[in-house]
Amino acid sequence: MWLEFLYSKLVPMIVSVAFVTGQCTNYKLQSNQYKRSSSYQLTGTDVAISDSFLSEGWYRFQSGAGNDMVTSAPSLAMCGTLYPVWLDGSLPLQGEDTVDRTACVVGLTRSCESTIPIKIRNCGTYNVYYLRKTPNLASGYCFGEQVRCPYGQGSENGFTPGCQMLPAITVSPVVDADLEETPSQIPRLGSTKRSYFECTFNKPSMGPYYFDITWYINEDEVRRTTNVLYEDIASTRLLPEHWVHQYNLNMVVRCSVRVRTSSGGTPSNEMSSRDYQAGIFPESFSYHLDEGQTMSIPFQVTYPVGCLFTKLESNCITAIYMLTPYYYQSSAVDTCQNIKSTEALLFNKNKCGIIISSNTWNESKVLNVTGNIDNLINERDREIYIRLGHNGQGNDPSGAWDNVTIPDIKVYISDVDNTISNRICMLRTDPRFWTFDNRFHNIYTAGEFVLYRHKKRNVEVS
């Protein structure tokens, strides 16, 4: 009885704690929506924010304009929308449980034309909001009170307050990927090669200047370093430990630079690099070939393979192999079984994948495929998808190549067997007959004669 009583009391508590914790981790993050600020006025070129299409659920907002819902009524056409929605009440205190609050929709005549029940949860350093659809088109929730600094001015986060004149310095950052050598734990086997991304740009004249380097993967900020001298830029590199457990290769990497004339001084606006596609990429994702034709699909590799010991660098490889439609797990890294002969594509033995090595990673790679002759007359082109991925074999110590996401490559196989279409195989009572290959024969001797024989299957007409 005592255990049953204890269980009945503890289980609801455990469920309740798990639910509350989930609110602080399971939310939809809304980043950089600075136009939701109560100080941002809707312009003629803006598309009004409309939360009448919002999916009900928990949200967290992050922006230089501010991260919390405003608690005073904005005017019409503020917050990047026509009918702003504000919080009629107070924000929860730190450590406070989920609280019920009321949001007000600004109308034409009143600051609270209609209301929306919402919930707010304090998660320590930030709040999360349980939001519902707004009742009006072109109505949206207001978050933050600041705006971007005027042109030519900046601040630590690029928003008011504290905007000051920016340093008149520009740089053009570029993302590079390469390997660096570091001492290994076993010197007799050589050094270790570690892969990295670096944000490179020319050193501005005069100075000294201080730089902020920010890294983005798929538009998510993953690393920020501030107040670094140009001579120490190598310390701002993006290393595998900064991303390898959250992102897969074939990702988009970008870096941005801000310049300061003094350590801790007002930084310039962000100057961004172009997007860098990091991973392995085919020249195209769609190909055509005929039955019996062999084609080489070229690939470009844009991220290096690390190496634990440089004196064994020939063994520092990663394998990108066929995953579908047929994959054979082999003990040897450079072998894999051919696709079944009934499939649309054939691969040469030991060549149904791509091996990327540490010392030749930036050389072009190819995958050779052959259209299988099925000896059937097909009404239309056959289609097959090649899916490539990491097969678990390789020895890059960083784990950067352990996961790679490559879109399927579609291959159309054109039929060549239509050359035997409408062919006649017949034998008359006189010694004259035609075979399927359209050959005519006069036979005057006794014996067995083959009219048709399949090249691969055990079938013949005689």
C-alpha positions as CSV (number, residue, x, y, z in Angstrom):
1,M,0.0,0.0,0.0
2,W,2.8,2.4,0.9
3,L,4.6,1.8,-2.4
4,E,1.3,2.4,-4.3
5,F,0.7,5.6,-2.4
6,L,4.3,6.8,-3.1
7,Y,4.0,5.9,-6.8
8,S,0.7,7.8,-7.1
9,K,2.4,10.9,-5.7
10,L,5.7,10.7,-7.5
11,V,4.5,9.9,-11.1
12,P,2.4,13.1,-11.5
13,M,5.4,15.1,-10.2
14,I,7.8,13.4,-12.7
15,V,5.4,13.9,-15.6
16,S,4.9,17.6,-14.6
17,V,8.7,18.3,-14.4
18,A,9.3,16.6,-17.8
19,F,6.6,18.7,-19.4
20,V,7.9,21.9,-18.0
21,T,11.5,21.0,-19.0
22,G,10.2,20.3,-22.5
23,Q,8.8,23.8,-22.8
24,C,12.3,25.2,-22.5
25,T,13.8,22.8,-25.0
26,N,11.0,21.9,-27.5
27,Y,10.2,25.3,-29.1
28,K,10.3,26.9,-32.5
29,L,13.2,29.4,-32.6
30,Q,12.4,32.7,-34.5
31,S,15.7,34.4,-35.2
32,N,16.5,37.9,-36.4
33,Q,12.8,39.1,-36.8
34,Y,13.8,42.6,-35.8
35,K,10.8,44.1,-37.7
36,R,8.6,42.8,-34.8
37,S,10.1,45.7,-32.7
38,S,7.5,48.2,-31.4
39,S,9.8,50.9,-32.8
40,Y,9.8,49.5,-36.3
41,Q,7.2,51.2,-38.6
42,L,5.7,49.3,-41.5
43,T,6.8,50.8,-44.8
44,G,5.3,50.7,-48.3
45,T,7.8,48.1,-49.4
46,D,7.2,45.7,-46.5
47,V,5.0,42.7,-46.5
48,A,3.0,43.0,-43.3
49,I,3.7,40.2,-40.7
50,S,0.6,38.1,-40.4
51,D,0.4,35.7,-37.5
52,S,-3.1,34.7,-38.5
53,F,-1.3,31.8,-40.2
54,L,0.8,30.9,-37.2
55,S,0.9,27.3,-36.0
56,E,-0.1,27.1,-32.4
57,G,2.8,26.1,-30.1
58,W,5.8,27.2,-28.1
59,Y,8.1,29.9,-29.6
60,R,11.3,31.6,-28.6
61,F,12.4,34.9,-30.2
62,Q,16.0,36.1,-30.7
63,S,16.8,39.4,-32.3
64,G,19.0,42.4,-31.7
65,A,15.8,44.4,-31.3
66,G,14.8,42.4,-28.1
67,N,13.6,38.9,-27.2
68,D,10.5,39.5,-25.2
69,M,6.9,40.6,-26.0
70,V,6.3,44.3,-25.4
71,T,4.1,45.2,-22.5
72,S,2.8,48.6,-23.7
73,A,0.5,49.2,-26.6
74,P,2.2,50.2,-29.9
75,S,0.5,52.3,-32.5
76,L,-1.1,51.0,-35.7
77,A,1.4,49.9,-38.4
78,M,4.2,49.3,-35.9
79,C,6.0,46.0,-35.3
80,G,6.2,45.3,-39.0
81,T,2.4,44.7,-39.2
82,L,-0.8,46.6,-39.4
83,Y,-2.5,45.5,-36.2
84,P,0.2,44.9,-33.5
85,V,-0.3,42.4,-30.7
86,W,1.2,43.3,-27.3
87,L,1.3,41.7,-23.8
88,D,-1.3,43.1,-21.4
89,G,0.5,42.1,-18.2
90,S,4.0,41.4,-16.8
91,L,6.7,38.9,-17.9
92,P,7.2,35.9,-15.6
93,L,9.9,36.1,-12.9
94,Q,13.0,33.9,-13.1
95,G,12.1,30.4,-11.8
96,E,8.4,31.1,-12.1
97,D,6.3,28.3,-13.6
98,T,4.2,28.6,-16.8
99,V,1.9,31.6,-16.4
100,D,-1.3,32.5,-18.3
101,R,-1.3,35.9,-19.9
102,T,-3.5,38.0,-22.2
103,A,-2.3,39.5,-25.5
104,C,-4.1,42.5,-26.9
105,V,-4.7,43.3,-30.6
106,V,-4.5,47.0,-31.4
107,G,-7.5,48.1,-33.3
108,L,-8.6,51.3,-35.2
109,T,-10.2,52.9,-32.2
110,R,-8.8,51.0,-29.1
111,S,-5.4,49.7,-28.0
112,C,-7.1,46.4,-27.0
113,E,-9.7,45.7,-29.7
114,S,-9.6,41.9,-29.0
115,T,-7.7,39.5,-26.8
116,I,-5.7,36.3,-27.2
117,P,-5.0,33.9,-24.3
118,I,-1.3,32.9,-24.3
119,K,1.2,31.3,-21.9
120,I,4.8,32.3,-21.0
121,R,7.5,30.2,-19.3
122,N,10.7,31.6,-17.9
123,C,13.7,29.4,-18.8
124,G,16.4,31.3,-16.9
125,T,18.1,33.5,-19.5
126,Y,15.1,33.6,-21.9
127,N,11.3,33.2,-22.1
128,V,9.3,31.0,-24.3
129,Y,5.8,31.8,-25.4
130,Y,2.8,29.6,-26.2
131,L,1.2,31.5,-29.0
132,R,-2.1,31.1,-31.0
133,K,-3.2,32.4,-34.3
134,T,-4.1,36.1,-34.3
135,P,-7.8,36.9,-35.3
136,N,-7.0,39.4,-38.0
137,L,-5.1,39.3,-41.3
138,A,-2.0,41.5,-41.1
139,S,-1.8,41.3,-37.3
140,G,1.4,40.1,-35.5
141,Y,3.0,39.7,-32.1
142,C,5.4,42.5,-31.1
143,F,8.9,41.5,-29.7
144,G,11.5,44.0,-28.7
145,E,11.7,47.8,-28.6
146,Q,15.0,48.6,-30.4
147,V,15.7,49.2,-34.1
148,R,18.8,48.9,-36.3
149,C,21.4,51.6,-36.1
150,P,21.1,54.3,-38.8
151,Y,23.2,53.9,-41.9
152,G,26.9,54.6,-41.2
153,Q,26.4,53.9,-37.5
154,G,26.7,50.8,-35.4
155,S,26.8,49.3,-31.9
156,E,27.8,46.0,-30.3
157,N,24.7,44.2,-31.7
158,G,23.9,46.7,-34.5
159,F,20.8,48.0,-32.8
160,T,19.9,50.9,-30.6
161,P,20.8,52.1,-28.0
162,G,24.5,53.2,-28.1
163,C,24.8,53.7,-31.9
164,Q,28.0,55.4,-32.9
165,M,29.8,56.3,-36.2
166,L,31.3,53.2,-37.7
167,P,35.0,52.8,-38.7
168,A,35.4,53.4,-42.4
169,I,37.1,50.0,-43.0
170,T,35.9,47.3,-45.4
171,V,37.2,43.8,-45.9
172,S,36.1,41.0,-48.3
173,P,36.1,37.7,-46.3
174,V,36.3,34.3,-48.0
175,V,35.8,30.8,-46.6
176,D,38.7,28.4,-47.1
177,A,39.1,24.7,-46.1
178,D,42.4,23.0,-45.5
179,L,44.5,20.9,-43.2
180,E,47.0,21.9,-40.5
181,E,49.7,19.8,-39.0
182,T,50.0,19.4,-35.2
183,P,52.3,17.1,-33.1
184,S,50.9,13.6,-32.7
185,Q,51.0,11.4,-29.6
186,I,53.4,9.0,-31.4
187,P,56.1,11.1,-33.0
188,R,57.7,8.2,-34.8
189,L,54.5,7.9,-36.9
190,G,54.6,11.6,-37.9
191,S,52.4,14.5,-37.1
192,T,48.6,14.8,-37.2
193,K,46.6,16.6,-39.9
194,R,43.5,18.4,-38.7
195,S,40.8,19.8,-41.0
196,Y,39.5,23.3,-40.5
197,F,37.6,26.2,-42.1
198,E,39.3,29.7,-42.1
199,C,37.8,33.1,-42.7
200,T,40.5,34.9,-44.8
201,F,40.7,38.5,-45.9
202,N,43.4,41.1,-46.6
203,K,44.9,43.0,-43.7
204,P,43.6,46.6,-43.7
205,S,46.3,49.3,-43.9
206,M,47.1,51.4,-40.8
207,G,45.8,49.9,-37.6
208,P,46.1,48.1,-35.4
209,Y,42.5,46.8,-35.8
210,Y,40.5,44.2,-33.9
211,F,38.2,41.8,-35.6
212,D,35.0,39.8,-34.7
213,I,34.7,36.6,-36.7
214,T,31.3,34.8,-36.7
215,W,30.7,31.4,-38.3
216,Y,27.3,30.2,-39.7
217,I,26.3,26.7,-40.9
218,N,23.1,26.5,-42.8
219,E,22.4,30.1,-41.6
220,D,22.8,29.0,-37.9
221,E,25.4,30.8,-35.9
222,V,27.8,28.2,-34.5
223,R,30.9,30.2,-33.4
224,R,31.7,33.9,-32.6
225,T,35.1,35.3,-31.6
226,T,35.5,39.0,-30.7
227,N,38.4,41.5,-30.4
228,V,41.0,39.5,-32.2
229,L,44.1,41.0,-33.8
230,Y,44.8,40.1,-37.4
231,E,47.9,38.1,-36.4
232,D,45.7,35.9,-34.3
233,I,43.1,35.1,-36.9
234,A,44.0,31.4,-36.9
235,S,42.5,31.2,-33.4
236,T,39.1,32.0,-35.0
237,R,39.0,28.9,-37.2
238,L,35.9,26.8,-37.4
239,L,37.1,23.3,-36.3
240,P,35.2,19.9,-36.5
241,E,34.5,20.0,-32.7
242,H,32.4,23.1,-33.3
243,W,30.0,21.4,-35.6
244,V,30.6,17.7,-36.2
245,H,27.8,16.5,-33.8
246,Q,25.2,18.9,-35.1
247,Y,25.6,19.2,-38.8
248,N,26.4,16.8,-41.8
249,L,28.8,17.6,-44.6
250,N,27.2,18.9,-47.8
251,M,26.3,21.9,-45.7
252,V,26.5,25.6,-46.4
253,V,29.2,27.5,-44.5
254,R,29.6,31.3,-44.2
255,C,31.7,33.7,-42.2
256,S,31.3,37.3,-41.4
257,V,33.8,40.0,-40.1
258,R,33.3,43.1,-38.0
259,V,36.2,45.6,-37.5
260,R,37.0,47.7,-34.4
261,T,39.5,50.5,-34.2
262,S,40.2,49.6,-30.6
263,S,39.6,46.6,-28.4
264,G,36.1,46.8,-27.2
265,G,35.3,49.7,-29.4
266,T,32.3,50.1,-31.6
267,P,32.4,47.4,-34.3
268,S,31.5,47.9,-38.0
269,N,28.6,46.2,-39.6
270,E,29.0,42.6,-40.5
271,M,30.7,41.9,-43.9
272,S,29.9,38.4,-45.0
273,S,31.6,35.9,-47.3
274,R,29.8,34.0,-50.0
275,D,28.3,30.7,-49.2
276,Y,30.8,27.8,-49.2
277,Q,29.4,24.4,-50.1
278,A,31.3,22.0,-47.9
279,G,31.3,18.2,-48.7
280,I,31.2,16.2,-51.9
281,F,29.0,17.3,-54.9
282,P,28.2,15.7,-58.3
283,E,28.4,17.8,-61.4
284,S,24.7,17.2,-61.9
285,F,21.9,15.4,-60.2
286,S,20.4,14.1,-63.4
287,Y,22.0,12.0,-66.2
288,H,20.9,10.1,-69.4
289,L,22.8,7.1,-70.9
290,D,22.0,4.2,-73.2
291,E,22.0,0.5,-72.3
292,G,25.6,-0.7,-72.6
293,Q,27.0,2.8,-72.4
294,T,29.5,3.6,-69.6
295,M,29.5,7.1,-68.2
296,S,31.8,8.9,-65.7
297,I,29.9,11.1,-63.1
298,P,32.4,13.7,-61.9
299,F,32.4,14.8,-58.2
300,Q,34.0,17.8,-56.5
301,V,35.3,17.4,-52.9
302,T,35.5,20.7,-51.0
303,Y,36.4,19.6,-47.5
304,P,39.6,17.7,-46.5
305,V,40.0,14.3,-44.8
306,G,42.0,14.5,-41.6
307,C,44.9,12.1,-40.8
308,L,46.1,10.8,-37.4
309,F,49.6,10.0,-38.6
310,T,51.2,11.6,-41.6
311,K,53.7,8.7,-42.1
312,L,50.7,6.5,-42.8
313,E,48.9,9.1,-44.9
314,S,48.1,6.7,-47.7
315,N,45.8,5.0,-45.2
316,C,44.0,8.2,-44.2
317,I,40.8,7.8,-46.3
318,T,37.1,8.0,-46.1
319,A,34.7,6.0,-48.3
320,I,31.6,7.3,-50.0
321,Y,29.7,4.3,-51.4
322,M,26.5,3.1,-52.9
323,L,23.7,2.9,-50.3
324,T,20.9,1.9,-52.6
325,P,19.4,0.1,-54.5
326,Y,21.9,-2.7,-53.5
327,Y,24.7,-2.4,-51.0
328,Y,27.1,-5.0,-49.9
329,Q,29.0,-4.7,-46.6
330,S,32.5,-5.7,-47.3
331,S,35.5,-6.0,-44.9
332,A,37.7,-4.3,-47.4
333,V,37.3,-0.6,-47.7
334,D,37.8,-0.5,-51.5
335,T,35.5,-3.3,-52.5
336,C,31.7,-3.6,-52.8
337,Q,29.5,-6.0,-54.7
338,N,28.0,-5.2,-58.0
339,I,24.4,-4.3,-58.4
340,K,22.3,-7.3,-59.4
341,S,22.2,-7.9,-63.1
342,T,18.5,-7.3,-63.2
343,E,19.0,-3.7,-62.1
344,A,19.2,-0.8,-64.5
345,L,22.8,0.1,-63.7
346,L,26.0,-1.8,-63.4
347,F,29.2,-0.8,-61.7
348,N,32.7,-2.2,-62.4
349,K,33.9,-4.5,-59.6
350,N,35.5,-2.5,-56.7
351,K,34.4,0.8,-58.3
352,C,30.9,1.4,-56.9
353,G,32.0,4.1,-54.7
354,I,34.5,7.0,-54.2
355,I,37.6,6.9,-52.0
356,I,38.7,10.3,-50.7
357,S,42.2,10.3,-49.2
358,S,43.9,12.9,-47.1
359,N,46.7,13.7,-49.5
360,T,44.6,14.0,-52.6
361,W,41.3,15.2,-51.2
362,N,41.0,18.3,-53.4
363,E,41.4,16.3,-56.7
364,S,38.3,15.6,-58.8
365,K,36.7,12.2,-58.3
366,V,34.5,10.1,-60.7
367,L,31.9,7.4,-60.3
368,N,31.7,5.1,-63.4
369,V,28.3,3.7,-64.2
370,T,27.1,1.4,-67.0
371,G,23.5,1.1,-68.3
372,N,22.5,-2.6,-68.0
373,I,21.2,-4.3,-71.2
374,D,18.1,-6.1,-70.1
375,N,17.3,-7.7,-73.5
376,L,13.7,-6.4,-73.2
377,I,11.9,-3.9,-75.3
378,N,11.0,-1.1,-72.9
379,E,8.2,1.3,-73.6
380,R,10.0,4.2,-71.9
381,D,13.3,5.1,-70.4
382,R,14.1,3.2,-67.2
383,E,14.9,5.3,-64.1
384,I,17.1,4.6,-61.2
385,Y,18.3,6.7,-58.2
386,I,21.9,6.5,-57.0
387,R,22.1,7.2,-53.3
388,L,25.6,7.8,-51.9
389,G,26.7,8.2,-48.3
390,H,29.4,7.3,-45.8
391,N,29.6,3.5,-45.3
392,G,31.1,3.7,-41.9
393,Q,34.6,3.0,-43.2
394,G,37.4,5.6,-42.8
395,N,39.8,6.9,-40.2
396,D,39.4,10.7,-40.0
397,P,40.0,11.2,-36.3
398,S,37.7,14.3,-36.2
399,G,34.6,12.4,-37.4
400,A,33.9,15.2,-39.9
401,W,33.1,12.6,-42.7
402,D,31.1,10.2,-40.5
403,N,27.9,11.8,-41.7
404,V,27.3,13.3,-45.2
405,T,24.0,14.1,-46.8
406,I,24.1,13.8,-50.6
407,P,20.9,14.2,-52.6
408,D,19.9,11.3,-54.9
409,I,21.3,11.3,-58.4
410,K,18.7,10.3,-61.0
411,V,19.8,8.3,-64.1
412,Y,17.6,7.6,-67.1
413,I,18.5,4.4,-69.1
414,S,17.5,4.6,-72.8
415,D,16.5,1.3,-74.4
416,V,18.6,-0.3,-77.2
417,D,16.6,-3.5,-77.6
418,N,14.1,-1.9,-79.8
419,T,16.3,-2.9,-82.8
420,I,14.7,-6.3,-82.6
421,S,11.2,-4.9,-82.6
422,N,8.8,-6.5,-85.1
423,R,11.5,-9.0,-86.2
424,I,10.1,-12.4,-87.3
425,C,11.5,-15.8,-86.4
426,M,10.0,-18.5,-88.7
427,L,10.7,-21.7,-90.5
428,R,8.8,-22.9,-93.5
429,T,8.5,-26.4,-94.9
430,D,11.3,-25.6,-97.4
431,P,14.8,-25.2,-96.1
432,R,14.7,-21.5,-95.7
433,F,14.4,-19.6,-92.3
434,W,15.1,-16.3,-90.6
435,T,16.6,-15.8,-87.2
436,F,15.8,-13.0,-84.8
437,D,18.9,-11.1,-85.9
438,N,17.2,-10.9,-89.4
439,R,19.6,-13.3,-91.1
440,F,18.3,-15.5,-93.9
441,H,19.6,-19.1,-94.3
442,N,19.2,-22.0,-96.8
443,I,19.8,-25.3,-95.0
444,Y,20.0,-28.5,-97.0
445,T,21.5,-30.8,-94.4
446,A,20.0,-32.6,-91.4
447,G,20.6,-31.3,-87.9
448,E,19.4,-29.0,-85.0
449,F,19.6,-25.2,-85.7
450,V,19.3,-22.4,-83.2
451,L,16.9,-19.6,-84.2
452,Y,17.3,-17.6,-81.0
453,R,19.6,-17.8,-77.9
454,H,19.5,-15.4,-75.0
455,K,23.0,-14.1,-74.2
456,K,22.6,-14.3,-70.4
457,R,19.6,-16.5,-69.6
458,N,19.4,-20.2,-70.4
459,V,16.8,-19.8,-73.1
460,E,16.9,-20.7,-76.8
461,V,14.6,-21.6,-79.7
462,S,16.0,-24.3,-81.9
